[in-house]
Amino acid sequence: MLKRRSIILARYVKKFSSQIGFSPDDTYLCALFYNFRIVCFELLPEIENPETQDFVSMEEEVSKALASCFYSLGFNKEISGFIEESSMDVYDTQNPFLHALVRIGNHLLCESEISGSTTFRNTSSLDPMLVELTGLSLRELVDPLKEVVKDFKGGANRQ
């Protein structure tokens, strides 16, 4: 589920790359790696014994460590900076529009996984502050996501 969500989220956010100010590839990678922090957190017990099993309480620490790793691997500052800021309040980030868009898309996809519906009709659980920050209507936010989900061909047996 997380792999599918990450790929769909990346394709969705890439559609807004001209409004974000990043290249389409950098935009795609930012969104693709957004949920990778959860994977890294889940692997922590295998490496060390963390104080807590709660991702939220360690989100900032995990985000910073992952960003540092990405930067040392050669990813540019846009991508590593996005990962580092992903646990911050959107208004404290370098690119609030990108962070709001990723959080909206991720939230809608999580809700879709729970409900089993890809119509994205129920937007009442979206944070209105994030929607307002984008300057886009709900329709402008939801329609591209519907399109990406409809076009996604990544079934369980596909790569």
N, C-alpha and C positions, 0 to 999 in steps of 0.2 A: 504494500500500500504506500509506504513512504517513498519508494523509488518512483512509482507512478505519479504520486502527488508532486514530487520534486520536478519531474520532467514536464508535467502539465503546467506547473507554476512558472517554470523557466520559459516555456513557449508563450505563455500568457503575458508575462512581464516584458518579454522581448518585443511584443507588439507596440509597446509604449516607449521604446528606446529613444525615439526622436524627441520626446518630451522630457526624458530623463537627463539627456546630455552625455550619456555613455555610448560607446559603440554597441551595436546589437549583440556582439559576442560577449562583451563584458557584462551587459545587462542580463543576458541569458545565464552566465556563470554565477552572478550574484544571487539570482533567484534559485538556481539549481542547488547551490551550496547552503541556502538558508536553513534548511532542515537537517543538514549534515551535523550541526551542533548537537542535535538529539542523539544521533548515532554515536558520536564521540563520547557523550556523557554516558550512554549505556555501556560503552566499552571500558570506562574507567575502573569498575570493580575488578576487571581482569588484570589491570596494570597496577593499580594501587587501591587502597581502601579509603574511599571518600567518606567525609563526615556524614553525608546525607545521601539518600536515594532520591531526593527531590530535585528535579532539573531546574525549577524556577529559582531555587535558592542558590544554585551554582551557575546559572545561565551566563552571568557577566564574566565570570572566571573562565568558563569553557569557551565563550565567544572570543575572548582575548587570546587564549592559548591557541585556538584554531586559526585565528587571523595571523598570528605570528608564524605558525607552521606554513600557512599558505604563502605568506610573504617570503619566507626562507626557501620555499620551493620555486619561487620565481613569478608568482602571481603579482599583478600590479597593485598599486595602492588603492585603486578604485574597488577592486574585489576584496582585498584583505581588509581595507577600511570599512567596507560595507559589513563584512562578517563581524568585525570587532564592535561596530555600532549596533548590531542587530538586537542587542538586549537593552539598548538605551531608549529613552523616551524619543519619539520621532522628531520632536522639535529641537532636540539636542544633537541631532545627526547632521552630517554634511549634506545629505540629500533626502530631506523629509518626504518628498514626493515618492521616491523609490521605496523607501521604507514603508510608507503608508500603503502603497500599491501591493507590495509583497505581503504585508500583513493581511490586507483585505482578501487577496487571492488565496492565501493559505487558509484563512478562516473559512472562506466559502467552500474550499475543497475539503476541509475537515468536516464541515457540516454535511457535505454531500456524501462523504464516506459513511457517516452515521445514519443518514436518512435513506441512502440508496438512490437518491434522486439527483439528476444533473440539470434540473430546470432552473435552479438558483432563484426560485420565486420568493422564498422566505429570506429577506435581507434584514429583518427586524433585529437580529442579533449582532449586526455590524456596528462597530463603534462609529457613531455619527461624526466624531471629530476627525477620524481617519478619512471618511468620505469627503468631508468638507475640505480637508487639507489638499486633496487631489484636485479639487476644482472641477471634478467630473460628476455627471449625473450617475445615478445607480445603473441606468440603462447603459451608459458609456463604459461602466466598469464591468457589468455582468455579461453583456452581449459578446465581447471578445473571449471571455472565459467559456461561455457555452460553445462557441465556435471551436476553440482549441480542444475541449473535451470531446466534442463530436468527431473531430478529425483525428483524435489520438488512436493509434493502432497498436499500442504496446500491450498486448495481451499477456497472460501469465507465462506463455511459452515463447515469447518474443523478446529480443534484445533491443 
